[in-house]
Every structure is written in C-alpha cells, then in structure tokens.
Amino acid sequence: MKLFDDNDHHIPTKAILQSQQGSSYDVDFNKPYLFGGLHCASLFGIAEIVASLIEEEGCDINQRDCVDNKPLAWAARNGHERVAEILLRQGNISPDKAGEDGQTPLWLAAWKGHKGVVKMLLGRDGVNPDKPDNEGQTPLLCAAYNGHEGVVKMLLERDEANSDKPDNKGQTPLLGAAYNGHEGVVKMLLERDEVNTDKPDNKGQTPLLCAAYNGHEGVVKMLLERDEANSDKPDNDGQTPLWYAAWNGHAGVVKMLLERDEVSPVTADSDSRTPLWCAAYNGHVGVVKMFLERNEVNPDKPDKDGQTPLWSAAWNGHARVVKMLLERDEVSPDTADNDSRTPLCCAAYNGHEGVVKMLLERNEVNPDKPHKDGQTPLWWAAYNGHEGVVKMLLERNGVNPDKPDKDGQTPLWWAAYNGHEGVAKMLLERDGVDPDKPDNDGKTPLTCSAWNGHVDVVKILLERDDIHPDKPAPTGGTPLSYAALKGHVGVARMLLERDEVNPDRANIYGRTPLLCAACNGHTEVVKILLERDEVSPDKPDNDGRTPLSYAAGNGYAGVVEILLGRDDVDPSKPDDFGQTPLRMATRHGHTDVLALLQPGGHPV
C-alpha cells in the first residue's frame, strides 16, 4: 500500500504516462500533487489497491494529476470496469468532469471502445452523453471514427446524443466512420432520419468523398444508394469523389461512380487536373483504361501548367500508361507544358528509358527540341547521368550532341561538372563535340570537373589532344588553380604531370595555385606544388599578400609550418597595407600559428 501511496519518489511517472498508447502527455512535475498512488492504481486497473486507497484519510478521488487526469479518467480510458465501478460508488465522485482538453471519462471510454465502462457512465444521471471536448468531438463522433459499433449503438439510444453533430472542423460522426471504412457504423447512422448523408466538413468534403478517397467500396455503395448523396459534389478545391478515387487508384470505386449518370468523368479541380490526369500521373493503369473508354474524356487535356496526362505519365515513368495514351490519335506526343518541357524532355530528365524509347519511335516527336532556356532532352539526360537515355538520343540523326543552353553549357559541360564519367565518355566519342568548349563565363568542361574534383572525368579529358589543360577563364583561373582552391589532390597531380600547365600561373588578382591552396588550408596540395621548382613560395597577390600571409590569417598552422620550412619565404614580409603574417594571425587570435611565427614570444 505504501508503495502506491508514495509513488512520486520511486515510480517513473513520465515513462508510465508516455507508455499509454496514442498519448503524448506533457508531464508537469512542478504540480505538488503529481501522479498519485490512486491515479497509478486506476491506470493499471488494480481494483484492490484502489478500494484500499480511497478508504484512507485525506484521499481525494477527484484530484487531478500532472497531466490533468482524475483516477476515473484513467480507469475509463483503459477500460478497467471494476475500478470504474468502485470509484463511481463514491458519493463525492464527479463522473462528468472534463480535463483541460475537455475530455470526460465517457469521452475517453468511447474513444477506446470500452463498452462496459461506457454503459456504467451512461447509467449516471450527471453524465452528458453529448459533451464535446475542446475540438468539438463528441463521444459519439469518437466511437464512430474508430468503428466501435457497440458504443455507437448505446450512444444512439440516448435522446441527448446528437447523431449529426459536427466537430470544430465540420466533421460529423458519419463522415468519420465513412473516412475509415466502418461499414457497420455507417449503416447505423444512415438509419437515423436526422443524419445528413451529404453534409460536408469545413473543407467541403462529404462522407462519400472521404470514402472514395480511401477506397472503401462498401461504404461508397451504401452512400450511393441514398438519394440525398450528391455523387459528383466537389470539395473546396474542386475535387470530386471520382477525382479522389482516380488519384488514389481505387478502381472499384471509380467503376461504381462512372456508372452514375450524374457523375461527370471530366470534371477538373481548381488546377484544371481531370480524373484521367490524376490516374495517369500516379500510374494507375486500370483506372486510366476506364477513362479512355469514355467518349467524353479528352485524353490530351492539359492542366493549368500545360501538363497533359501523357506529360505527367512520362514525367513519372509510367510506361504502360504512356503506351495507352500514345495509342490514341487525339494525343499529341510532343506537346510542351507552360515551361516548354515536352514529355520526352521529362522522361529524359528522370532517366525513364522505356518511356524515352516509345516517344522516340514517334515521328511527331522532335528529339532535340529545347526547353525555353535551351536545354534539350540530351542536355537533361547528360546533366543527371542517365547513360541509357544518352545512348538512345545520340543514336538519333536529329540530335545535336554539342548544343549549348542559354548559358553556353553543353551536355558534355554538365556531364563533366557533375562527374558522370560514362556520359562524358560517350559524348567525347562523337565527332561533333568540342571537348574544350567554354560556357558564357569562360569555364571549360575540364575546368568544371577540376573544380569539383572528378578525377575520372579529368583523366579522360586530359587524354584528348584538343584539350588545353591550362586554359584560363576570363578571371584567369586555370583548371589547376581551381583544383588547388578546392583541395583536390588527385586532380592537381594529374594536371601537374602536363608540360603545358604552368604551376605558378596567377589569375587576374595575382593569386597563384599555391596561394589558393594555402588560403584554404589544403596542406597536401601545398606540398605537391612546392615540389615544383617553377613555383615561387613567397609570390604575393595584387594586395601584396603572400601564401604565408593567407595561411596565417586563416589559422592553417599546418600550411604555415610547411612554408616556414622554406628558405625562400620571408616570414615578416608585409602586404600593401603593412600587415605581416604575424599581425594577421594576432588579429584573428590564431594562437597555434603565433607559436610558429613567434617562437620566442616577442611582442607584435
């Protein structure tokens, strides 16, 4: 007994409360009463302990715990009938008192489907069977939502229970039951005259729409048998029951709805997306087939973005749907969306080889049609490294393998930039491809692959005689300087093996590859550059700052140590503003660098 009466010192309250299925209680340990022994015994349903505790002097059976629950609430929530019976026999019990969230013991028992407890509570005069929580959800709505038929039946027998009462979101018991496919509950509610079969929630969604959305054929059938149910009623976004069934591929529901004369198979939502569009987008072959059999359905109708059913199926790689749509004469296989992307472009972008193959077999399809920014299907496939698609496109006579986009970036440029070695190799085998072609900013494929450290792509580019391995961009940056800047040791080694590469070439700001590597602390690149006699380790940039100045200012002690080991580096050389490496390290508080530059502890 003492164990339960003094549990705040030894029972892990938070763990117990959070173990309750479906709960996420915010435990307030600052409340003086906390989670008492009576609460704990009621939660676990230990009737003997409950009976003993309530006999003790000072026991308050209506006391709230640290999650605002009373002992009766715990017993009701967990279906402990014996405990609930003991508590309800007490004359001072408050059987209908709600917690801070508005949930009464009856609400909790109804939510969990505990018929015995519900029956006991409904037998009390002070219990309101229709009392909602803070969300407006009544015990009946809770029981209906969770499919507790026995509880629903008991509540419907009470005159006070409003069988059509919506919660704060406008959801009625019928809608909740229909949404979750509880046929037995739906049947009971439909037998009530006061239940509005077609009552929508705040989003305009009716019970029929919810059942169609989730593919509950039995519920859909029952609702369609009611004259009041509008089988084509859209929600606030213009989406009908048929639209939702098509979107989610519920073929049985789609079939039932299409058999209704009042259901339009072409009603589009607020984004102009028809049920066929939805089915095509998600690859629901059987549903697409049903819509294509309807004469009213336009198989090529675009949505507000200009995307047709074929476009959407191609984008997602639904080859069987694409095949069905291409068999229709009304479908244009090359129609671009509002962003000028064709079905082929979409399929190429996402690497859907089967779809690409089907589209390329159509004479109407332009295999080299560019996007508004100049990106062709080949460009997109190369960009994403889809080798199979690239191969198919390169086999077409009408495809320009070197066609740049508006920024001057070719398929090879992007394959190099993203490190797609296989694609780069295929493109380099084509006579029409310029492997050294710069973009509008003057960066070549080699520059891009060096910048990103794609060693394998750099290797195959350097094997070409028509590649200039030291070609500078307009800012003067070379492939080597970019590799040094980013610390790509393998790329730097390959470039340094080429006689044409000047390892000490400065850009327009006077920054050499060594300075770039030192500035960013790339120790290994610094080492291999200093192995070259042509490299001046103390060469300043246009501001007079040397590699040592940058390494010291940025706190790269490893680089500083390497440079200080050189006789041809002046450790006290000032820049054009009079700042020495020592002053730069002091300004930024790099104590480890200071120790190297000022071993004797001399003042700055």
Beta strands, then each sheet from edge to edge (+ up, - down):
end
